[in-house]
Every structure is written in structure tokens, then in C-alpha cells.
Amino acid sequence: MSTLLHSAPTSSPSFSRIITPRFAFAPITRISLRNGVRSKAIEAVKLENGRPSASEFVVSGSGNAIPSYVVAPNARVQDLVNRNDTRLRIFSGTANPALAQEIACYLGLELGKIKIKRFADGEIYVQLQESVRGCDVFLVQPTCPPANENLMELLIMIDACRRASAKNITAVIPYFGYARADRKTQGRESIAAKLVANLITEAGANRVLACDLHSGQSMGYFDIPVDHVYGQPVILDYLASKTICSDDLVVVSPDVGGVARARAFAKKLSDAPLAIVDKRRHGHNVAEVMNLIGDVRGKVAVMVDDMIDTAGTIAKGAALLHQEGAREVYACTTHAVFSPPAIERLSSGLFQEVIITNTIPVAEQNYFPQLTVLSVANLLGETVWRVHDDCSLMTLW
């Protein structure tokens, strides 16, 4: 829905072009020239009193257009903030403060003042620096690496708000780190997703707002309401700005488990055809046998997944697509965990472009020329105000 693109800090010259997205301010794409290579990444939005600086937004009649519904903060959001500015509060943990700032910016609010520090032995200390008594509080904290540190910080933030008499506490978790451990595939395994859901509930959260959970069943592990936001519309809006003929597109699932996700993505791309990478391992230390179900010859293949960790699965899938005659391969994912050696695999030339969102902050050393980072801040901001004002979320997607 929103595509707010920024570039990594660099001393090299840069230029800008306008993209008009859905759920967004007028954003900017800055393409930096690093050794003659185009690179796209993110940087924090400059703010003035909690709002974007006017100098950050360039008005241009040229540039590629993306389907747009909102190019400024929603008028209803502004009315809501004006009526209830003392009741809606947003606080950020240390995991992704840039995203939290953009969410607050969309709502026309400033981030709540909070003190978070760590003692010498690693213990976490949290103190709210302003009153939240009777307020609707939203805590933005993905449980991305270091997952245990960020999860514990979220739990302590929730506890601090509960003890400060907040009326409602919503844990905004753009990336839910333990969602992969959502079932038992072997005996004597833990279901960590259920354990973490219990911890968040017992800490005092009244609601959870999550983005692209690994599987929908994770919502059932919570005994409190869960609002599940999908990041796919953000990527779809960006792909709509590409000059790719719909007849040339084919959506690819990198494994059998992601077929439902890829099918839903393909349906929104003018009902594009679907292909599936089927991989099988016949024994320990035996090479994988990979087969492709579907036709990609001469096509632009768009691989869709919810997350990229080490990039092993998606890189092998891309290599197979090239062998089968794909013209170009794009990788699209919501969560960029990027555990080593993901960067080496993604920047090896297999992909025309790797499109991710900023649910997890990307370290500067992990930028590479094919990387494009889209912001989900306005999508999450829209969701936050609708939850606060008891509005339906169905029209978001």
C-alpha cells in the first residue's frame, strides 16, 4: 500500500524521482552512485516537531505512478488526533525506532518519551517519562535479532505501561521472531510461538498487531485479539510502478509451503500464472533434488516469501529458474532477517532486484546494489488509528 523509498547514507552525489504510493506522503526514491552502481536502501525521515520536513518532499510531475489513495495524512486521522491527542500514545523500543518514528509521523504525533537502558549485567530497565493513565498505548517493537533481547524489552515495556494504568496496551510487532516454531514436526519439540504468545499476554498486553506472520495459525496461540496486517500490498504497489508487461509475469513460490501465499500474490497481479519450486532431500548429507512445476521460459519470475533468513532456499530457487530459461528473477519478501551468508547469496547476480520492507532494520553493511527497501510505516500507522478508533481493517487489503 505504501512505498516510501530512501537511500543509504553516502557521500556520493544523489538524485531524486517521485513515486506516488498508497497510504503515503509524497515519498522520494534516492539512488546513490557507489562506484557507478545503483543502490537503493533506507534512511530515517527528517522530522520537524514530529512531522516530515518540507525539504524532504519534492513535487514533480514526472516519474512513475503507483496506484494512490492517500498522498498526505488521512483527514480522518487528523480529526482523530485532534479529538483524542491526549489518549493515543505511541512508544518505541530500541529494535526499530526509525519505523516507530515514521508511524508516529503518519499520525501527526510525537513518539512518547521512554527511558530504556541496560545494566552492566545485561538486565533491562524501562521507565515511561510521561503519564499514560487511561490512554490507548501502542508499543512498537519487532522481535528481530537479537530476538531474546528485543522480546524481553517488549515484555518489560508492556509491564511498565500496565503498572502506569494504561487503559489499553497494544503490542505492535512488525516482525514476530518466534513464529516459525509454530508446530511439532518431531517428538519432544517445543512450540515456542505459543510460549511467546503466553508471555506477551501475561505481561499485560490487551491486543497484538503483527505483520505477515509465518503462518496464520500463530494468531490462535494468543488469548487476546490479534490484528494481522499483510505487507504484500506495499510490494504490489511498487511492482505496479515497474514497466513489466503483465503477460510476461509469473509468480513463483520458493517451496511447497508458500504456495498459498504466492497464489494470493499472483491473483493480485492480474491473476498472473503460478510456478512452484519443489525440492526434496532423499537422505542426510545427500544433495537436494529440485524440480520446477510450471513454465518460466522467457518470463519475468517474481519469487514471493514472507522472510529471507540465510537466503539458501530462495537463492537455489533463483538458480533453478535461470536454468529453466527465466529472463529476470525478482525476490519479494516482507521480513529481511539477513543472517550470514544471505548478503553474499543475494548479491551474487541471481536477482534483478531484491525487494523487502523495513519491518526489520537493515544494517548499513548489509546494503547491496540490487536491494530495494519499502516502508510499511503508513500501512501500520493507518492500522493503528483504525484500531484506536474502533474502525474496520478489512478495507486495508
C-alpha positions as CSV (number, residue, x, y, z in Angstrom):
1,M,0.0,0.0,0.0
2,S,2.7,2.5,0.8
3,T,6.1,2.6,-0.7
4,L,8.4,5.1,0.9
5,L,11.9,4.6,-0.5
6,H,15.1,6.1,0.8
7,S,18.7,5.6,0.2
8,A,21.6,4.6,2.4
9,P,23.8,7.5,3.7
10,T,26.6,8.2,1.3
11,S,29.0,10.9,0.4
12,S,28.4,10.4,-3.3
13,P,26.1,12.6,-5.4
14,S,22.4,11.6,-5.5
15,F,19.3,12.5,-7.4
16,S,15.6,12.0,-6.7
17,R,12.4,10.9,-8.5
18,I,8.9,10.9,-7.3
19,I,6.8,7.8,-6.7
20,T,3.2,8.4,-5.6
21,P,2.1,5.5,-3.4
22,R,-1.0,4.4,-1.5
23,F,-1.1,5.2,2.3
24,A,1.9,7.5,1.9
25,F,3.1,11.0,1.9
26,A,4.8,12.0,-1.3
27,P,7.9,9.9,-1.0
28,I,11.3,10.1,-2.6
29,T,13.5,7.5,-4.2
30,R,17.1,8.5,-3.9
31,I,19.5,6.4,-6.0
32,S,23.1,6.7,-4.8
33,L,26.0,6.2,-7.2
34,R,28.5,3.9,-5.4
35,N,31.4,3.1,-7.7
36,G,29.0,3.5,-10.6
37,V,26.4,1.0,-9.3
38,R,22.8,1.9,-8.4
39,S,21.9,1.2,-4.8
40,K,18.6,1.6,-3.1
41,A,18.1,1.4,0.7
42,I,16.6,3.4,3.6
43,E,17.4,6.2,5.9
44,A,15.4,7.9,8.6
45,V,12.9,10.6,7.7
46,K,14.0,14.1,8.9
47,L,11.4,15.5,11.2
48,E,10.3,18.8,12.5
49,N,8.2,18.7,15.6
50,G,7.2,15.1,14.8
51,R,6.2,15.9,11.2
52,P,8.2,15.5,8.0
53,S,10.4,18.4,7.0
54,A,9.1,20.1,3.9
55,S,12.5,19.9,2.3
56,E,12.2,16.1,2.4
57,F,9.5,16.0,-0.2
58,V,9.9,17.1,-3.8
59,V,6.9,17.8,-6.0
60,S,7.4,16.6,-9.5
61,G,5.0,15.9,-12.4
62,S,7.3,13.3,-13.9
63,G,8.2,9.8,-12.6
64,N,6.4,6.5,-12.5
65,A,2.9,6.5,-10.9
66,I,1.8,3.9,-8.5
67,P,-1.9,3.4,-7.6
68,S,-2.5,6.0,-4.9
69,Y,-5.3,6.6,-2.5
70,V,-3.6,8.8,0.1
71,V,-0.7,11.2,-0.6
72,A,-1.0,13.0,2.7
73,P,-2.0,12.1,6.2
74,N,-5.6,10.9,6.1
75,A,-8.0,13.7,7.1
76,R,-9.9,11.3,9.4
77,V,-6.6,10.6,11.1
78,Q,-6.0,14.3,11.7
79,D,-9.5,14.6,13.1
80,L,-8.9,11.7,15.3
81,V,-5.7,13.1,16.6
82,N,-7.2,16.5,17.2
83,R,-10.1,14.9,19.2
84,N,-8.0,12.4,21.1
85,D,-4.5,13.7,21.2
86,T,-4.1,13.0,24.9
87,R,-5.4,9.4,24.6
88,L,-3.4,7.9,21.8
89,R,0.2,7.3,22.6
90,I,3.0,5.6,20.7
91,F,6.2,4.4,22.3
92,S,9.2,2.7,20.6
93,G,11.6,0.1,21.8
94,T,15.2,0.0,20.7
95,A,14.7,-2.6,18.0
96,N,13.4,-0.3,15.2
97,P,13.0,3.3,16.3
98,A,13.1,4.6,12.7
99,L,9.9,2.7,11.8
100,A,8.2,3.8,15.0
101,Q,9.1,7.4,14.2
102,E,7.5,7.1,10.7
103,I,4.4,5.6,12.2
104,A,4.1,8.5,14.6
105,C,4.8,10.9,11.8
106,Y,1.9,9.4,9.7
107,L,-0.5,10.0,12.7
108,G,0.8,13.5,13.2
109,L,2.1,12.6,16.7
110,E,5.4,12.6,18.5
111,L,6.8,9.4,20.0
112,G,6.1,9.1,23.7
113,K,9.1,9.7,26.0
114,I,10.5,6.5,27.4
115,K,13.8,5.6,29.1
116,I,15.3,2.2,28.2
117,K,18.7,1.2,29.4
118,R,20.7,-1.9,30.2
119,F,22.7,-2.5,33.4
120,A,26.2,-3.8,33.3
121,D,25.0,-7.4,33.7
122,G,22.5,-7.0,30.7
123,E,19.3,-6.5,32.7
124,I,16.8,-4.2,31.0
125,Y,15.4,-1.1,32.7
126,V,12.3,0.7,31.4
127,Q,10.6,3.8,32.7
128,L,7.9,5.9,31.0
129,Q,8.8,9.6,31.0
130,E,5.1,10.7,30.7
131,S,1.7,9.8,32.1
132,V,-0.3,7.1,30.2
133,R,-3.1,6.8,32.7
134,G,-6.3,6.0,30.8
135,C,-4.5,6.1,27.5
136,D,-4.6,3.8,24.5
137,V,-0.9,2.9,24.2
138,F,0.8,1.3,21.2
139,L,4.3,-0.2,21.7
140,V,6.3,-0.7,18.5
141,Q,8.9,-3.4,19.0
142,P,9.7,-6.2,16.4
143,T,11.3,-9.3,18.0
144,C,14.1,-9.3,15.4
145,P,17.7,-10.2,16.1
146,P,18.8,-10.2,18.9
147,A,15.4,-11.8,19.3
148,N,15.6,-12.7,23.0
149,E,16.8,-9.2,24.0
150,N,14.1,-7.5,22.0
151,L,11.4,-9.8,23.2
152,M,12.4,-9.2,26.9
153,E,12.4,-5.5,26.3
154,L,8.9,-5.7,24.8
155,L,7.6,-7.6,27.8
156,I,9.1,-5.1,30.3
157,M,7.6,-2.2,28.3
158,I,4.2,-3.8,28.5
159,D,4.6,-4.3,32.2
160,A,5.6,-0.7,32.7
161,C,2.5,0.5,30.8
162,R,0.2,-1.8,32.8
163,R,1.6,-0.6,36.1
164,A,1.2,3.0,34.9
165,S,-2.6,2.4,34.5
166,A,-2.8,2.5,30.7
167,K,-6.3,1.8,29.5
168,N,-5.3,-0.4,26.6
169,I,-1.9,-1.8,25.6
170,T,-1.3,-2.9,22.0
171,A,2.0,-4.7,21.2
172,V,2.8,-3.6,17.6
173,I,5.2,-6.4,16.4
174,P,6.1,-5.8,12.8
175,Y,8.2,-9.0,12.9
176,F,7.3,-11.8,15.2
177,G,10.5,-13.7,15.7
178,Y,9.3,-17.0,17.1
179,A,6.5,-17.6,14.6
180,R,8.5,-20.3,12.8
181,A,8.3,-22.6,15.8
182,D,4.5,-22.9,15.4
183,R,4.1,-26.7,15.4
184,K,5.7,-30.0,16.3
185,T,7.4,-31.7,13.4
186,Q,9.3,-34.2,15.6
187,G,8.8,-35.6,19.1
188,R,9.9,-33.7,22.2
189,E,9.9,-30.3,20.4
190,S,8.7,-27.1,21.9
191,I,6.1,-24.8,20.3
192,A,7.9,-21.5,21.1
193,A,5.3,-19.4,19.2
194,K,2.7,-20.4,21.8
195,L,5.1,-19.8,24.7
196,V,5.9,-16.3,23.5
197,A,2.2,-15.6,22.9
198,N,1.5,-16.6,26.5
199,L,4.4,-14.3,27.7
200,I,3.0,-11.3,25.9
201,T,-0.5,-11.9,27.2
202,E,0.6,-12.5,30.8
203,A,2.8,-9.3,30.7
204,G,-0.4,-7.3,30.3
205,A,-1.0,-6.7,26.5
206,N,-4.6,-6.3,25.5
207,R,-4.1,-6.7,21.8
208,V,-1.3,-7.6,19.3
209,L,-0.8,-6.0,15.9
210,A,1.5,-8.2,13.8
211,C,2.7,-8.0,10.2
212,D,3.0,-11.1,7.9
213,L,3.1,-13.9,10.5
214,H,4.9,-17.0,9.3
215,S,1.6,-18.9,9.4
216,G,-1.9,-17.8,10.2
217,Q,-2.3,-20.4,12.9
218,S,0.0,-18.4,15.1
219,M,-2.9,-16.0,15.7
220,G,-4.7,-18.8,17.5
221,Y,-1.9,-19.0,20.1
222,F,-2.9,-15.7,21.6
223,D,-5.8,-15.4,24.1
224,I,-6.2,-11.8,23.2
225,P,-7.3,-10.2,19.8
226,V,-4.7,-10.2,17.1
227,D,-4.8,-7.8,14.1
228,H,-2.8,-9.4,11.2
229,V,-1.5,-6.9,8.6
230,Y,-0.2,-8.1,5.3
231,G,2.9,-6.4,3.8
232,Q,2.1,-7.7,0.3
233,P,0.1,-4.6,-0.8
234,V,3.2,-2.4,-0.2
235,I,5.3,-4.6,-2.6
236,L,2.4,-4.9,-5.1
237,D,2.2,-1.1,-5.3
238,Y,5.9,-0.9,-6.0
239,L,5.8,-3.7,-8.7
240,A,2.9,-1.7,-10.3
241,S,5.5,1.1,-11.0
242,K,7.7,-1.3,-12.9
243,T,7.4,-1.4,-16.7
244,I,6.8,-5.1,-16.8
245,C,4.1,-6.4,-19.1
246,S,1.6,-8.5,-17.2
247,D,1.8,-11.2,-19.9
248,D,5.5,-11.6,-19.0
249,L,5.0,-12.1,-15.3
250,V,5.0,-15.4,-13.4
251,V,4.8,-15.6,-9.6
252,V,7.0,-18.3,-8.1
253,S,6.8,-20.0,-4.7
254,P,10.3,-21.0,-3.5
255,D,8.9,-24.0,-1.7
256,V,5.7,-26.0,-1.4
257,G,4.8,-24.5,2.0
258,G,4.5,-21.0,0.5
259,V,2.1,-21.9,-2.3
260,A,-1.0,-20.3,-0.7
261,R,1.0,-17.0,-0.2
262,A,2.2,-17.0,-3.8
263,R,-1.2,-17.8,-5.2
264,A,-2.8,-14.8,-3.3
265,F,0.1,-12.6,-4.6
266,A,-0.4,-13.8,-8.2
267,K,-4.2,-13.2,-8.0
268,K,-3.5,-9.5,-7.2
269,L,-1.0,-9.3,-10.1
270,S,-3.7,-9.5,-12.8
271,D,-4.1,-13.2,-11.9
272,A,-0.5,-14.0,-13.1
273,P,0.4,-17.7,-13.7
274,L,2.0,-19.6,-10.8
275,A,5.1,-21.7,-10.6
276,I,6.4,-23.8,-7.7
277,V,9.9,-24.9,-6.8
278,D,9.7,-28.5,-5.4
279,K,12.9,-29.6,-3.5
280,R,13.4,-33.0,-2.0
281,R,16.2,-34.4,0.1
282,H,16.4,-38.2,0.0
283,G,18.7,-38.6,3.0
284,H,21.2,-36.9,5.3
285,N,24.1,-35.2,3.5
286,V,22.5,-36.0,0.1
287,A,22.2,-33.2,-2.4
288,E,18.7,-31.8,-2.9
289,V,16.8,-32.7,-6.0
290,M,15.0,-29.6,-7.3
291,N,12.1,-29.6,-9.8
292,L,10.1,-26.7,-11.2
293,I,6.3,-27.0,-11.5
294,G,5.2,-24.5,-14.1
295,D,6.7,-22.6,-17.1
296,V,9.0,-19.7,-16.7
297,R,10.8,-19.7,-20.0
298,G,11.3,-16.1,-21.3
299,K,9.3,-14.8,-18.3
300,V,10.0,-12.3,-15.5
301,A,9.8,-14.5,-12.4
302,V,8.7,-12.9,-9.1
303,M,9.7,-15.1,-6.1
304,V,7.5,-14.4,-3.1
305,D,8.2,-15.4,0.5
306,D,7.4,-14.0,4.0
307,M,11.0,-13.7,5.1
308,I,14.6,-14.2,4.0
309,D,16.9,-15.6,6.7
310,T,20.1,-17.2,5.2
311,A,18.7,-16.9,1.6
312,G,19.5,-20.6,0.9
313,T,16.1,-21.6,-0.3
314,I,15.4,-18.5,-2.4
315,A,18.9,-18.5,-4.0
316,K,18.7,-22.1,-5.0
317,G,15.3,-21.5,-6.4
318,A,16.5,-18.5,-8.4
319,A,19.4,-20.6,-9.9
320,L,16.8,-23.2,-11.0
321,L,14.6,-20.5,-12.6
322,H,17.6,-19.2,-14.6
323,Q,18.3,-22.8,-15.7
324,E,14.7,-23.1,-16.9
325,G,15.0,-20.0,-19.0
326,A,13.6,-17.2,-16.9
327,R,14.6,-13.8,-18.3
328,E,14.7,-12.0,-14.9
329,V,14.2,-13.0,-11.3
330,Y,12.9,-10.7,-8.6
331,A,12.8,-11.6,-4.9
332,C,10.0,-10.1,-2.8
333,T,9.7,-10.6,0.9
334,T,8.4,-8.7,3.9
335,H,11.0,-9.6,6.6
336,A,14.7,-9.3,5.9
337,V,16.4,-11.2,8.7
338,F,19.6,-11.5,6.6
339,S,21.6,-14.0,8.6
340,P,25.0,-14.8,7.1
341,P,25.7,-15.7,4.3
342,A,22.4,-14.1,3.0
343,I,24.1,-11.0,1.6
344,E,26.6,-13.0,-0.4
345,R,23.9,-15.1,-1.9
346,L,21.5,-12.3,-2.7
347,S,24.2,-10.1,-4.3
348,S,25.7,-12.9,-6.4
349,G,23.8,-11.8,-9.6
350,L,20.9,-14.2,-9.4
351,F,18.4,-11.5,-8.8
352,Q,17.5,-8.5,-10.9
353,E,16.1,-6.9,-7.7
354,V,15.6,-7.9,-4.0
355,I,12.5,-6.1,-2.7
356,I,12.0,-6.1,1.1
357,T,10.2,-3.9,3.7
358,N,11.6,-2.2,6.8
359,T,9.8,-4.3,9.4
360,I,13.4,-5.2,10.4
361,P,16.0,-2.5,10.3
362,V,18.8,-3.2,7.7
363,A,22.3,-2.6,8.9
364,E,24.3,-0.3,6.6
365,Q,26.9,-3.0,5.9
366,N,24.1,-5.2,4.5
367,Y,23.1,-2.9,1.7
368,F,23.9,-4.1,-1.8
369,P,23.1,-2.7,-5.3
370,Q,20.1,-4.9,-6.0
371,L,18.4,-4.1,-2.7
372,T,15.2,-2.1,-2.5
373,V,13.6,-1.3,0.9
374,L,9.9,-0.2,1.1
375,S,8.4,1.3,4.2
376,V,5.3,-0.2,5.9
377,A,5.1,2.7,8.3
378,N,2.0,4.3,6.7
379,L,0.2,0.9,6.5
380,L,0.9,0.3,10.1
381,G,0.0,3.9,11.0
382,E,-3.3,3.5,9.3
383,T,-4.0,0.3,11.1
384,V,-3.1,1.9,14.5
385,W,-5.6,4.7,14.1
386,R,-8.3,2.3,12.9
387,V,-7.7,0.1,16.0
388,H,-7.8,3.1,18.2
389,D,-11.0,4.5,16.7
390,D,-12.7,1.0,16.5
391,C,-12.8,1.0,12.7
392,S,-12.8,-2.0,10.4
393,L,-9.4,-3.1,8.9
394,M,-10.9,-5.1,6.0
395,T,-10.6,-2.3,3.5
396,L,-6.8,-2.1,4.1
397,W,-6.3,-5.1,1.9
